[in-house]
């Protein structure tokens, strides 16, 4: 079974994951209320699946090793995103 396309929206100040075809998702794009910026936190990274962490690393220009453990990918993502903090 394949993965269903999803989108992240903000409803009443809380992030929600909905199907990408949900009318609130505006064609599958991430939407925000009042322009509030969403930032990835260390906790978000710690809770991500291996596939999501790999996607996050790819978005930051890193080609993750598919054989790497999820914990190693999470550590790498934290170091990349929070390097300047």
RODO-2510 file (C-alpha; in nm, 4 decimals, decimal comma):
residues 85
     n   res          X          Y          Z
     1     x     0,0000     0,0000     0,0000
     2     x     0,1399     0,3418    -0,0949
     3     x     0,1528     0,6498     0,1184
     4     x    -0,1288     0,9001     0,0895
     5     x    -0,0189     1,2530     0,0012
     6     x    -0,0641     1,4832     0,2993
     7     x    -0,0371     1,8509     0,3794
     8     x     0,0161     2,0352     0,7048
     9     x    -0,2309     2,3078     0,7979
    10     x    -0,2878     2,5211     1,1067
    11     x    -0,6316     2,5120     1,2679
    12     x    -0,6984     2,7176     1,5810
    13     x    -0,3251     2,7595     1,6351
    14     x    -0,2527     2,3848     1,6166
    15     x    -0,0774     2,2012     1,3373
    16     x    -0,2832     1,9313     1,1670
    17     x    -0,1915     1,6765     0,9015
    18     x    -0,4688     1,6288     0,6448
    19     x    -0,4984     1,4565     0,3096
    20     x    -0,3551     1,6753     0,0343
    21     x    -0,6933     1,6829    -0,1399
    22     x    -0,8601     1,8419     0,1644
    23     x    -1,0004     2,1829     0,0600
    24     x    -0,8328     2,3464     0,3610
    25     x    -0,4909     2,2417     0,2277
    26     x    -0,5095     2,4749    -0,0747
    27     x    -0,3832     2,2281    -0,3364
    28     x    -0,1634     2,0405    -0,0934
    29     x     0,0477     2,3390     0,0071
    30     x     0,1292     2,4122     0,3675
    31     x    -0,0865     2,6951     0,4999
    32     x    -0,0458     2,9195     0,8012
    33     x    -0,2822     3,1389     0,9975
    34     x    -0,1777     3,5025     1,0136
    35     x     0,1594     3,4267     0,8536
    36     x     0,2895     3,2454     1,1616
    37     x     0,6201     3,0810     1,0742
    38     x     0,6556     2,7118     1,1475
    39     x     0,9977     2,6082     1,2678
    40     x     1,1315     2,2586     1,3059
    41     x     1,2397     2,1871     1,6617
    42     x     1,4726     1,9220     1,8003
    43     x     1,1651     1,7460     1,9383
    44     x     1,0053     1,7441     1,5926
    45     x     1,3161     1,5803     1,4506
    46     x     1,3276     1,3240     1,7331
    47     x     0,9698     1,2206     1,6524
    48     x     1,0155     1,1978     1,2740
    49     x     1,0201     0,8700     1,0883
    50     x     1,3328     0,7697     0,9010
    51     x     1,1704     0,8648     0,5682
    52     x     1,0723     1,2101     0,6970
    53     x     1,4202     1,2777     0,8348
    54     x     1,5729     1,1680     0,5036
    55     x     1,3384     1,4073     0,3207
    56     x     1,4329     1,6903     0,5582
    57     x     1,8027     1,6274     0,4957
    58     x     1,7434     1,6217     0,1206
    59     x     1,5682     1,9600     0,1471
    60     x     1,8848     2,0905     0,3143
    61     x     2,1058     1,9649     0,0313
    62     x     2,2291     1,6440     0,1931
    63     x     2,1914     1,3065     0,0246
    64     x     2,1341     1,0678     0,3182
    65     x     2,2652     0,7121     0,3116
    66     x     1,9620     0,4796     0,2771
    67     x     2,1441     0,2195     0,4908
    68     x     2,1922     0,4609     0,7826
    69     x     1,9990     0,4106     1,1042
    70     x     1,7110     0,6455     1,1792
    71     x     1,8858     0,7682     1,4955
    72     x     2,1981     0,8585     1,2968
    73     x     1,9882     1,0503     1,0430
    74     x     1,8083     1,2347     1,3239
    75     x     2,1420     1,3323     1,4799
    76     x     2,2687     1,4532     1,1432
    77     x     1,9529     1,6574     1,0838
    78     x     1,9845     1,8214     1,4265
    79     x     2,3484     1,9109     1,3615
    80     x     2,2660     2,0554     1,0184
    81     x     1,9616     2,2581     1,1217
    82     x     2,0913     2,3818     1,4560
    83     x     2,4557     2,4357     1,3560
    84     x     2,4510     2,8082     1,4311
    85     x     2,2744     2,7864     1,7666
***
